[in-house]
Amino acid sequence: MEQQITQFINDFGYLAIVLLIALENLLPPIPSEIILTFTGFMTLTSKLTLWGSVIAATVGAVIGALLLYVIGRYLNPERLHWLVASRLGRGLRLKDSDITKAQSFFQRHGFKTIFFGRFVPVIRSLISIPAGMAKMPGLLFVLLTTIATLIWNLVLILLGRAAGSAWAEVSAMVNTYASVVAILLAGILLIGGLVYYFKRIRTKA
């Protein structure tokens, strides 16, 4: 996949960045770490500029997030389960467990999740669905998404630019960070669930 991504950016520049980052929001397994760090390297060796690349990546991220937000606006839990099980859901690689994590994250932390969730693996891609289901104001959703994704895109593109030809090593380091965050998040959700469970038992007693 890495070779196809880098070749696509080589061939189509800013348009490729927009499309790939939009797809990264819809298809979580597409790694934004590779897209953005390689883009940073390309700002040194091609006509791509730093801010042009950041803007293109941010536009792509907002487009992808908005598509999931709109889907969420028309979903309830029953429809969501149907979507995950449908051919479209399988094509988008949606999983009940991933969406449940995103919903739990959103319910616990509210609208601020749209900002902070953009820095968390898997949550970053799927948090738009529970935001839509909760009928979060569209303007606020776009504003928080734009600011958060702009920061994420700028940091990774700058890292790739600073690393130069060693951009792939930086991408691997960021991917390791993403895995650690995912494990920590799973642990936090598990602990939170256990605390809630035992509180309910005590209340009933």
C-alpha positions in Angstrom: 0.0 0.0 0.0 2.8 2.4 0.8 4.2 2.3 -2.7 0.8 3.0 -4.3 0.2 5.9 -1.9 3.5 7.5 -2.6 3.2 7.0 -6.4 -0.3 8.5 -6.4 1.0 11.7 -4.6 3.9 11.8 -7.1 1.5 11.7 -10.0 -1.3 13.9 -8.9 0.1 16.3 -6.2 -2.5 18.3 -4.2 -5.4 16.4 -5.6 -4.0 13.1 -4.5 -3.5 14.5 -1.0 -7.1 15.7 -0.8 -8.5 12.3 -2.0 -6.2 10.2 0.1 -6.9 12.0 3.3 -10.6 12.0 2.6 -10.4 8.3 2.2 -8.3 7.9 5.3 -11.3 9.3 7.3 -13.6 6.8 5.6 -11.2 3.8 5.6 -9.3 3.8 8.9 -6.6 1.3 7.7 -5.3 3.8 5.2 -2.4 5.3 7.2 -2.3 9.1 7.3 1.1 8.8 8.8 2.5 7.6 5.5 0.5 10.1 3.4 1.5 13.1 5.5 5.2 12.3 6.2 5.8 11.5 2.6 4.0 14.7 1.6 6.4 16.6 3.9 9.4 15.0 2.1 7.8 15.9 -1.3 7.8 19.6 -0.3 11.6 19.4 -0.6 11.8 17.6 -3.9 8.7 18.7 -5.9 6.5 21.7 -6.6 4.4 20.9 -3.5 4.6 23.7 -0.9 4.3 23.3 2.9 1.2 25.3 3.3 -0.4 24.1 0.1 0.0 20.5 1.3 -1.4 21.4 4.8 -4.4 23.0 3.2 -5.0 20.1 0.8 -4.8 17.6 3.6 -7.1 19.6 5.8 -9.7 20.0 3.0 -9.5 16.2 2.5 -9.9 15.6 6.2 -13.0 17.8 6.5 -14.6 16.3 3.4 -14.2 12.8 4.8 -15.4 13.8 8.2 -18.4 15.6 6.8 -19.5 12.5 4.8 -19.4 10.4 8.0 -21.2 13.2 10.0 -24.0 13.3 7.4 -24.3 9.5 7.6 -24.6 9.8 11.4 -27.4 12.4 11.1 -29.6 9.7 9.5 -28.7 6.9 11.8 -30.1 5.4 15.0 -28.6 2.4 16.8 -30.6 -0.1 14.7 -29.7 1.6 11.4 -26.1 1.8 12.5 -25.9 -2.0 13.1 -27.5 -2.6 9.7 -24.9 -0.3 8.0 -22.0 -2.1 9.7 -23.3 -5.4 8.5 -24.1 -4.2 5.0 -21.9 -4.4 1.9 -21.2 -0.7 2.2 -20.1 -1.1 5.8 -17.8 -4.0 4.9 -16.4 -1.9 2.0 -15.7 0.9 4.5 -14.2 -1.7 6.9 -16.6 -0.5 9.7 -16.6 -2.6 12.8 -19.1 -2.6 15.6 -16.4 -2.5 18.2 -14.6 0.5 16.7 -17.9 2.5 16.4 -18.8 1.5 20.0 -15.5 2.9 21.1 -16.1 6.2 19.2 -19.7 6.4 20.6 -18.4 5.8 24.2 -15.7 8.4 23.7 -18.1 11.0 22.4 -20.7 10.3 25.1 -18.1 10.7 27.9 -16.4 13.8 26.6 -19.0 15.6 24.5 -18.3 18.0 21.8 -14.6 18.5 22.8 -14.1 14.9 21.6 -14.3 16.2 18.0 -11.2 18.2 18.6 -9.1 15.8 20.8 -10.4 12.7 19.1 -8.7 13.7 15.9 -5.4 12.8 17.5 -6.4 9.3 18.5 -6.2 6.3 16.1 -9.5 4.8 14.8 -11.4 7.4 16.9 -10.0 10.0 14.6 -11.8 8.5 11.7 -15.1 7.3 13.2 -15.9 10.0 15.8 -17.9 11.9 13.1 -20.6 9.3 13.2 -21.7 9.7 16.8 -21.4 13.5 16.3 -23.9 13.3 13.6 -26.1 10.9 15.6 -26.1 13.4 18.5 -27.1 16.2 16.0 -24.1 18.2 16.9 -24.3 21.7 15.3 -22.7 21.4 11.8 -20.8 24.7 12.0 -19.2 23.8 15.3 -18.4 20.3 14.0 -16.6 21.8 10.9 -14.8 24.4 13.0 -13.4 21.9 15.5 -12.6 19.3 12.8 -10.8 21.9 10.7 -8.6 23.2 13.6 -7.7 19.8 14.9 -6.9 18.2 11.5 -4.9 21.3 10.5 -2.7 20.8 13.6 -2.3 17.1 13.0 -1.5 17.6 9.3 0.9 20.4 9.9 2.9 18.4 12.6 3.2 15.3 10.4 4.1 17.2 7.3 6.7 19.2 9.2 8.1 15.9 10.6 8.4 14.4 7.1 10.0 17.6 5.8 12.5 17.7 8.6 13.3 14.0 8.1 13.8 14.3 4.4 14.7 11.0 2.8 14.3 9.3 6.2 10.5 10.2 6.2 9.6 6.5 6.3 11.4 6.1 9.6 9.4 9.0 11.0 6.2 7.5 9.7 7.0 4.2 11.5 7.7 6.1 14.8 4.3 8.0 14.5 2.6 4.7 13.8 4.1 3.3 17.0 2.8 6.3 18.9 -0.7 5.6 17.3 -0.6 2.0 18.5 0.4 3.0 22.0 -2.4 5.6 22.1 -4.9 2.9 20.9 -3.8 0.5 23.7 -4.1 3.3 26.3 -7.5 4.3 25.1 -8.7 0.7 25.2 -7.4 0.4 28.8 -9.1 3.7 29.8 -12.4 2.5 28.3 -12.1 -0.8 30.1 -11.4 0.7 33.4 -14.2 3.3 32.9 -16.6 0.4 32.1 -15.6 -1.5 35.2 -16.0 1.5 37.5 -19.4 2.2 36.0 -20.4 -1.5 36.5 -19.3 -1.6 40.1 -21.0 1.7 40.9 -24.3 0.3 39.6 -23.9 -2.8 41.7 -23.3 -0.7 44.8 -26.3 1.5 44.0 -28.6 -1.5 43.6 -27.3 -3.0 46.9 
